[in-house]
Amino acid sequence: MILNCIAVDDEPLALGLVSSFIEQTPFLKLEGKFASAVDALKAIHSKKIDLVFLDIQMPDLNGIELARVLDNSKSNKPRIIFTTAYNQFALEGYKVDALDYLLKPFNYEEFLHAANKALAYCELLQKSTAAVNAPTASTTAEEHIENEYLFLKVEYQLVRIALSDILYIEGLKDYVKVWLKSAEKPVLSLTSLKSLEEKLPGKRFMRVHRSFIVSLDKINSITRNALQIGKVNITVGDQYKEAFSGFLSKWV
């Protein structure tokens, strides 16, 4: 797999270094280098770009602002690896769904590590898309998703989680905790509970509280106002009681 890349940095030396790193990496193809995020945005809209190596501190439009614009795009959305001298932007980089964050000065080994992460991400995404879109006589794309995996962004990498392994999902302010049957500690991801609710199959998962989605087949015991999964008791919120009552009627 070859990733079409551009480099964006207003510092000529830094731009030249990243461009040279791209050109010496076999699975990366340099499609352009830009000293301005505005010029880079034009190129992204006119070409198929898979990956952007993006500086943050730039005039007119900075790297975070460009990433937010791209994050809101419905199509032709490349992935981003930030290249910056300022580590205080790490959390902002994570919030705009960047794949990685290279802190200047970085060497080729560090660059290659980030590039390999991008390659693995794109290959995994390509395989999952192909699997979902592959037609069969008895399995629709929706059924395939319901029976397979959830892909979560965890610390600048895409992690594949089997739906059958999920016990319940707990929503925090900016994060979710995905509690698994196979692990003592939860998987932490910077996303919203609403976003996950839209991705999960309704036949297998239910939101029962503003802060909880549960795996229906992992419920051990149940009352009209609460349920238990393992040793954890989860209260059913008022606005979810009607839907939960419908599920409860199947138990009695």
Secondary structure as a PSIPRED ss2 file (coil, helix, strand):
# PSIPRED VFORMAT (PSIPRED V4.0)

   1 M C   1.000  0.000  0.000
   2 I C   1.000  0.000  0.000
   3 L E   0.000  0.000  1.000
   4 N E   0.000  0.000  1.000
   5 C E   0.000  0.000  1.000
   6 I E   0.000  0.000  1.000
   7 A E   0.000  0.000  1.000
   8 V E   0.000  0.000  1.000
   9 D C   1.000  0.000  0.000
  10 D C   1.000  0.000  0.000
  11 E C   1.000  0.000  0.000
  12 P H   0.000  1.000  0.000
  13 L H   0.000  1.000  0.000
  14 A H   0.000  1.000  0.000
  15 L H   0.000  1.000  0.000
  16 G H   0.000  1.000  0.000
  17 L H   0.000  1.000  0.000
  18 V H   0.000  1.000  0.000
  19 S H   0.000  1.000  0.000
  20 S H   0.000  1.000  0.000
  21 F H   0.000  1.000  0.000
  22 I H   0.000  1.000  0.000
  23 E H   0.000  1.000  0.000
  24 Q C   1.000  0.000  0.000
  25 T C   1.000  0.000  0.000
  26 P C   1.000  0.000  0.000
  27 F C   1.000  0.000  0.000
  28 L E   0.000  0.000  1.000
  29 K E   0.000  0.000  1.000
  30 L E   0.000  0.000  1.000
  31 E E   0.000  0.000  1.000
  32 G E   0.000  0.000  1.000
  33 K E   0.000  0.000  1.000
  34 F E   0.000  0.000  1.000
  35 A C   1.000  0.000  0.000
  36 S C   1.000  0.000  0.000
  37 A H   0.000  1.000  0.000
  38 V H   0.000  1.000  0.000
  39 D H   0.000  1.000  0.000
  40 A H   0.000  1.000  0.000
  41 L H   0.000  1.000  0.000
  42 K H   0.000  1.000  0.000
  43 A H   0.000  1.000  0.000
  44 I H   0.000  1.000  0.000
  45 H H   0.000  1.000  0.000
  46 S H   0.000  1.000  0.000
  47 K C   1.000  0.000  0.000
  48 K C   1.000  0.000  0.000
  49 I C   1.000  0.000  0.000
  50 D C   1.000  0.000  0.000
  51 L E   0.000  0.000  1.000
  52 V E   0.000  0.000  1.000
  53 F E   0.000  0.000  1.000
  54 L E   0.000  0.000  1.000
  55 D C   1.000  0.000  0.000
  56 I C   1.000  0.000  0.000
  57 Q C   1.000  0.000  0.000
  58 M C   1.000  0.000  0.000
  59 P C   1.000  0.000  0.000
  60 D C   1.000  0.000  0.000
  61 L C   1.000  0.000  0.000
  62 N C   1.000  0.000  0.000
  63 G H   0.000  1.000  0.000
  64 I H   0.000  1.000  0.000
  65 E H   0.000  1.000  0.000
  66 L H   0.000  1.000  0.000
  67 A H   0.000  1.000  0.000
  68 R H   0.000  1.000  0.000
  69 V H   0.000  1.000  0.000
  70 L H   0.000  1.000  0.000
  71 D H   0.000  1.000  0.000
  72 N C   1.000  0.000  0.000
  73 S C   1.000  0.000  0.000
  74 K C   1.000  0.000  0.000
  75 S C   1.000  0.000  0.000
  76 N C   1.000  0.000  0.000
  77 K C   1.000  0.000  0.000
  78 P C   1.000  0.000  0.000
  79 R E   0.000  0.000  1.000
  80 I E   0.000  0.000  1.000
  81 I E   0.000  0.000  1.000
  82 F E   0.000  0.000  1.000
  83 T E   0.000  0.000  1.000
  84 T E   0.000  0.000  1.000
  85 A C   1.000  0.000  0.000
  86 Y C   1.000  0.000  0.000
  87 N H   0.000  1.000  0.000
  88 Q H   0.000  1.000  0.000
  89 F H   0.000  1.000  0.000
  90 A H   0.000  1.000  0.000
  91 L H   0.000  1.000  0.000
  92 E H   0.000  1.000  0.000
  93 G H   0.000  1.000  0.000
  94 Y H   0.000  1.000  0.000
  95 K H   0.000  1.000  0.000
  96 V C   1.000  0.000  0.000
  97 D C   1.000  0.000  0.000
  98 A C   1.000  0.000  0.000
  99 L C   1.000  0.000  0.000
 100 D E   0.000  0.000  1.000
 101 Y E   0.000  0.000  1.000
 102 L E   0.000  0.000  1.000
 103 L E   0.000  0.000  1.000
 104 K C   1.000  0.000  0.000
 105 P C   1.000  0.000  0.000
 106 F C   1.000  0.000  0.000
 107 N C   1.000  0.000  0.000
 108 Y H   0.000  1.000  0.000
 109 E H   0.000  1.000  0.000
 110 E H   0.000  1.000  0.000
 111 F H   0.000  1.000  0.000
 112 L H   0.000  1.000  0.000
 113 H H   0.000  1.000  0.000
 114 A H   0.000  1.000  0.000
 115 A H   0.000  1.000  0.000
 116 N H   0.000  1.000  0.000
 117 K H   0.000  1.000  0.000
 118 A H   0.000  1.000  0.000
 119 L H   0.000  1.000  0.000
 120 A H   0.000  1.000  0.000
 121 Y H   0.000  1.000  0.000
 122 C H   0.000  1.000  0.000
 123 E H   0.000  1.000  0.000
 124 L H   0.000  1.000  0.000
 125 L H   0.000  1.000  0.000
 126 Q H   0.000  1.000  0.000
 127 K H   0.000  1.000  0.000
 128 S H   0.000  1.000  0.000
 129 T H   0.000  1.000  0.000
 130 A H   0.000  1.000  0.000
 131 A H   0.000  1.000  0.000
 132 V H   0.000  1.000  0.000
 133 N H   0.000  1.000  0.000
 134 A C   1.000  0.000  0.000
 135 P C   1.000  0.000  0.000
 136 T C   1.000  0.000  0.000
 137 A C   1.000  0.000  0.000
 138 S C   1.000  0.000  0.000
 139 T C   1.000  0.000  0.000
 140 T C   1.000  0.000  0.000
 141 A H   0.000  1.000  0.000
 142 E H   0.000  1.000  0.000
 143 E H   0.000  1.000  0.000
 144 H H   0.000  1.000  0.000
 145 I H   0.000  1.000  0.000
 146 E H   0.000  1.000  0.000
 147 N H   0.000  1.000  0.000
 148 E C   1.000  0.000  0.000
 149 Y E   0.000  0.000  1.000
 150 L E   0.000  0.000  1.000
 151 F E   0.000  0.000  1.000
 152 L E   0.000  0.000  1.000
 153 K E   0.000  0.000  1.000
 154 V C   1.000  0.000  0.000
 155 E C   1.000  0.000  0.000
 156 Y C   1.000  0.000  0.000
 157 Q C   1.000  0.000  0.000
 158 L E   0.000  0.000  1.000
 159 V E   0.000  0.000  1.000
 160 R E   0.000  0.000  1.000
 161 I E   0.000  0.000  1.000
 162 A E   0.000  0.000  1.000
 163 L H   0.000  1.000  0.000
 164 S H   0.000  1.000  0.000
 165 D H   0.000  1.000  0.000
 166 I E   0.000  0.000  1.000
 167 L E   0.000  0.000  1.000
 168 Y E   0.000  0.000  1.000
 169 I E   0.000  0.000  1.000
 170 E E   0.000  0.000  1.000
 171 G E   0.000  0.000  1.000
 172 L C   1.000  0.000  0.000
 173 K C   1.000  0.000  0.000
 174 D C   1.000  0.000  0.000
 175 Y C   1.000  0.000  0.000
 176 V E   0.000  0.000  1.000
 177 K E   0.000  0.000  1.000
 178 V E   0.000  0.000  1.000
 179 W E   0.000  0.000  1.000
 180 L E   0.000  0.000  1.000
 181 K C   1.000  0.000  0.000
 182 S C   1.000  0.000  0.000
 183 A C   1.000  0.000  0.000
 184 E C   1.000  0.000  0.000
 185 K C   1.000  0.000  0.000
 186 P C   1.000  0.000  0.000
 187 V E   0.000  0.000  1.000
 188 L E   0.000  0.000  1.000
 189 S E   0.000  0.000  1.000
 190 L C   1.000  0.000  0.000
 191 T C   1.000  0.000  0.000
 192 S C   1.000  0.000  0.000
 193 L H   0.000  1.000  0.000
 194 K H   0.000  1.000  0.000
 195 S H   0.000  1.000  0.000
 196 L H   0.000  1.000  0.000
 197 E H   0.000  1.000  0.000
 198 E H   0.000  1.000  0.000
 199 K H   0.000  1.000  0.000
 200 L C   1.000  0.000  0.000
 201 P C   1.000  0.000  0.000
 202 G C   1.000  0.000  0.000
 203 K C   1.000  0.000  0.000
 204 R C   1.000  0.000  0.000
 205 F E   0.000  0.000  1.000
 206 M E   0.000  0.000  1.000
 207 R E   0.000  0.000  1.000
 208 V E   0.000  0.000  1.000
 209 H E   0.000  0.000  1.000
 210 R C   1.000  0.000  0.000
 211 S C   1.000  0.000  0.000
 212 F E   0.000  0.000  1.000
 213 I E   0.000  0.000  1.000
 214 V E   0.000  0.000  1.000
 215 S E   0.000  0.000  1.000
 216 L H   0.000  1.000  0.000
 217 D H   0.000  1.000  0.000
 218 K H   0.000  1.000  0.000
 219 I C   1.000  0.000  0.000
 220 N C   1.000  0.000  0.000
 221 S E   0.000  0.000  1.000
 222 I E   0.000  0.000  1.000
 223 T C   1.000  0.000  0.000
 224 R C   1.000  0.000  0.000
 225 N C   1.000  0.000  0.000
 226 A E   0.000  0.000  1.000
 227 L E   0.000  0.000  1.000
 228 Q E   0.000  0.000  1.000
 229 I E   0.000  0.000  1.000
 230 G C   1.000  0.000  0.000
 231 K C   1.000  0.000  0.000
 232 V E   0.000  0.000  1.000
 233 N E   0.000  0.000  1.000
 234 I E   0.000  0.000  1.000
 235 T E   0.000  0.000  1.000
 236 V C   1.000  0.000  0.000
 237 G C   1.000  0.000  0.000
 238 D H   0.000  1.000  0.000
 239 Q H   0.000  1.000  0.000
 240 Y H   0.000  1.000  0.000
 241 K H   0.000  1.000  0.000
 242 E H   0.000  1.000  0.000
 243 A H   0.000  1.000  0.000
 244 F H   0.000  1.000  0.000
 245 S H   0.000  1.000  0.000
 246 G H   0.000  1.000  0.000
 247 F H   0.000  1.000  0.000
 248 L H   0.000  1.000  0.000
 249 S C   1.000  0.000  0.000
 250 K C   1.000  0.000  0.000
 251 W C   1.000  0.000  0.000
 252 V C   1.000  0.000  0.000
